[in-house]
Amino acid sequence: MMKGLILLALLALVVAAVVVGCKATRSGYESPKYTVVKRDGRFEVRDYPALVVAQTPINDMNGGFMTLFRFITGANASGKKIAMTTPVLMSDSDTNRSMAFVMPASYAPGELPRPADPGVELRTVTAGRFAVLDFTGGRSAGNESQAAARLQAWLKLQSLVSASAPVFAYYDPPWIPTFLRRNEVMLRIQEEAPAARPTK
C-alpha cells in the first residue's frame, strides 16, 4: 500500500515537472501577438497583425525545418543570427506544402537578411481574422485532418466562411509528451465577428 502511494506521488511529481518544463519552454520564445474576438471552449476567433515569415517548400528531399533553422542561424547574406520563435507553421494545400518560421516582431520586412538558400522565401502574411482550434497530440496526417474537420464544422455552426486552406501551428519540441503539446489549426475567415476584446 505504502509503495503504491509513493509511486503515485513520484509519478505526480514527474508529470508536474514535465508540465512546468513545457510551459517554461514555450515562454522562452516569442510568439505572435493577437486579439481574441470570440472564445468557445478550445475554439477561438482571433485578429492577427501582418506577420513576416521565412518559408520553404516541403518535399521528399526537403523536410523544411533544418533549411529554415540554417537561415536563422546565419545562412544568410549578412551571416546574422535571428531568434527562434513559436509556432512553426505548416500548410498543406493541394498545390503547395510548406513550413514557415515567424520572424521576430522587431524586424520589418526590408530589415531581414537575404537567405543564402534560394529555397527560403521571406514573405508577409497579411493581417486578418482567423478561426483557431487548439488540439493536442503528435503531428500526423490523421490528427491534422481530424482537427481541420472539427474547425470546419464549428465554422458552419457559427455561420462563418473560411477563406484559406488550413495552417497548422506547432509550439512544442519533439521531446514534449504528445498529450501536453500545444498545436493549433487555423483558417482565415471572411465574415465579420463581434468587436475585438484585447486579451494578449
Secondary structure as the mmCIF struct_conf table of DSSP 4:
data_model
#
loop_
_struct_conf.conf_type_id
_struct_conf.id
_struct_conf.beg_label_comp_id
_struct_conf.beg_label_asym_id
_struct_conf.beg_label_seq_id
_struct_conf.end_label_comp_id
_struct_conf.end_label_asym_id
_struct_conf.end_label_seq_id
HELX_RH_AL_P HELX_RH_AL_P1 MET A 2 SER A 27
TURN_TY1_P TURN_TY1_P1 GLY A 28 GLY A 28
BEND BEND1 TYR A 29 TYR A 29
STRN STRN1 GLU A 30 GLU A 30
STRN STRN2 THR A 35 ASP A 40
TURN_TY1_P TURN_TY1_P2 GLY A 41 ARG A 42
STRN STRN3 PHE A 43 TYR A 48
STRN STRN4 LEU A 51 PRO A 57
STRN STRN5 ASN A 59 ASN A 59
TURN_TY1_P TURN_TY1_P3 ASP A 60 MET A 61
STRN STRN6 ASN A 62 ASN A 62
BEND BEND2 GLY A 64 GLY A 64
HELX_RH_AL_P HELX_RH_AL_P2 PHE A 65 ILE A 72
TURN_TY1_P TURN_TY1_P4 THR A 73 GLY A 74
STRN STRN7 ASN A 76 ASN A 76
TURN_TY1_P TURN_TY1_P5 ALA A 77 SER A 78
STRN STRN8 THR A 85 THR A 85
BEND BEND3 THR A 86 THR A 86
HELX_LH_PP_P HELX_LH_PP_P1 PRO A 87 PRO A 87
STRN STRN9 VAL A 88 ASP A 92
BEND BEND4 ASP A 94 THR A 95
STRN STRN10 ARG A 97 VAL A 102
HELX_LH_PP_P HELX_LH_PP_P2 MET A 103 PRO A 104
TURN_TY1_P TURN_TY1_P6 ALA A 105 SER A 106
HELX_RH_3T_P HELX_RH_3T_P1 PRO A 109 GLU A 111
BEND BEND5 LEU A 112 LEU A 112
HELX_LH_PP_P HELX_LH_PP_P3 PRO A 113 ARG A 114
STRN STRN11 PRO A 115 PRO A 115
BEND BEND6 ALA A 116 ASP A 117
TURN_TY1_P TURN_TY1_P7 PRO A 118 GLY A 119
STRN STRN12 GLU A 121 VAL A 125
HELX_LH_PP_P HELX_LH_PP_P4 THR A 126 ALA A 127
STRN STRN13 GLY A 128 PHE A 135
BEND BEND7 GLY A 137 GLY A 137
HELX_RH_AL_P HELX_RH_AL_P3 ALA A 141 LEU A 157
TURN_TY1_P TURN_TY1_P8 GLN A 158 SER A 159
STRN STRN14 SER A 162 SER A 162
BEND BEND8 SER A 164 SER A 164
STRN STRN15 VAL A 167 TYR A 170
BEND BEND9 ASP A 172 ASP A 172
TURN_TY1_P TURN_TY1_P9 PRO A 174 TRP A 175
BEND BEND10 ILE A 176 ILE A 176
HELX_RH_3T_P HELX_RH_3T_P2 THR A 178 LEU A 180
STRN STRN16 ASN A 183 ARG A 188
STRN STRN17 ILE A 189 ILE A 189
BEND BEND11 GLU A 191 GLU A 191
BEND BEND12 PRO A 194 PRO A 194
HELX_LH_PP_P HELX_LH_PP_P5 ALA A 195 ALA A 196
STRN STRN18 ARG A 197 ARG A 197
#
